[in-house]
Each structure stands twice: as structure tokens, then as C-alpha cells.
Amino acid sequence: GISPTGQGRPESPVYTNLQELKISQSSLPPVPSSSPLHILGDWETHKDTSGRNYYYNRMTQERTWKPPRSRDNGVTRGDVSNTGDME
């Protein structure tokens, strides 16, 4: 059965910062000012002042909070061959 917890509680703590979260997600990460924590292809991993990871593309100057997806086709064949070394 479904438990009735959460019903009739409009001040549920789960949703209190949802608006705040949407605002922070929609704003772009800062331009990196320090050396990257990690580099994968053109993407660098950085940390903002609050300790959140974000991603920066040196080629396109693109910044994002979400990890970039690797393209299925692969930009270069070198990227594909490197995955074998990781296993």
C-alpha cells in the first residue's frame, strides 16, 4: 500500500528549496579562474566557490553544471581507442 505520509503537509521540506534550485540550475557556472580538476577531451571539470562541480569547454567557451555527454560518433578516433586502456 501507499503510506499517507506527505499528504496534507504543504510545508514539506522536500520542496522548500525547489525554486532556489531552479534558479541556481538556470544560471551559468562561473568562468574558470583556476586550473581544472580533470580534463576529458575539450571539457574541463572545475569547482565553484560553493564546492559544486561544473564543466567548461575550452574550444566553445561553453559552461554547464551537468556533465557533458560524450558524442556517440566520437570526435576523433583517438578517444575511442583510449577507452580500452581504462578497462
C-alpha positions in Angstrom: 0.0 0.0 0.0 0.9 3.6 -0.2 1.6 5.4 3.0 -0.2 8.7 3.7 3.0 10.5 4.8 3.4 13.8 3.0 -0.3 14.3 2.3 -1.7 17.4 3.9 1.7 18.8 4.6 2.2 21.8 2.2 5.4 22.8 4.1 7.1 19.6 3.2 10.8 20.1 3.5 11.5 18.2 0.2 10.1 21.1 -1.8 11.2 24.1 0.2 14.2 25.0 -1.9 12.9 23.8 -5.3 12.5 27.4 -6.6 16.1 28.2 -5.3 17.4 25.0 -7.0 15.8 26.0 -10.3 17.3 29.4 -10.1 20.8 28.1 -9.4 20.4 25.4 -12.2 19.4 28.1 -14.8 22.3 30.4 -14.0 25.6 29.6 -15.8 28.6 28.4 -13.8 31.4 31.0 -13.4 34.3 31.3 -15.9 37.1 29.1 -14.5 39.8 31.1 -12.8 41.9 28.2 -11.6 43.4 25.1 -13.1 40.9 22.3 -13.9 40.4 19.3 -11.6 40.0 17.0 -14.5 40.2 17.2 -18.3 38.3 14.9 -20.7 38.7 15.9 -24.4 37.8 19.6 -24.7 35.9 19.5 -21.3 37.5 20.6 -18.1 36.0 19.9 -14.6 36.1 22.8 -12.2 34.7 23.7 -8.7 32.8 26.9 -8.0 33.1 28.8 -4.7 30.3 26.7 -3.1 32.2 23.5 -3.9 29.9 22.4 -6.8 31.5 20.8 -9.8 30.9 22.4 -13.2 32.2 21.8 -16.7 33.9 24.1 -19.2 34.7 23.6 -22.8 37.9 25.4 -23.9 37.0 25.2 -27.6 33.4 26.5 -27.5 33.7 28.5 -24.2 30.6 26.6 -23.1 29.9 26.3 -19.4 27.4 23.8 -17.8 26.5 22.3 -14.4 25.7 18.9 -16.0 28.4 16.5 -17.1 28.8 16.8 -20.9 27.6 13.7 -22.8 30.2 12.0 -25.0 29.2 12.1 -28.6 28.3 8.6 -29.9 30.3 9.1 -33.1 33.4 10.3 -31.3 35.1 13.5 -32.5 38.4 11.7 -33.0 39.3 8.0 -33.3 41.9 8.6 -30.5 39.1 9.0 -28.0 37.6 5.6 -28.9 41.0 3.7 -28.6 41.7 5.3 -25.2 38.6 3.6 -23.6 40.3 0.2 -23.9 43.1 1.3 -21.6 40.6 2.1 -18.9 39.2 -1.4 -18.5 
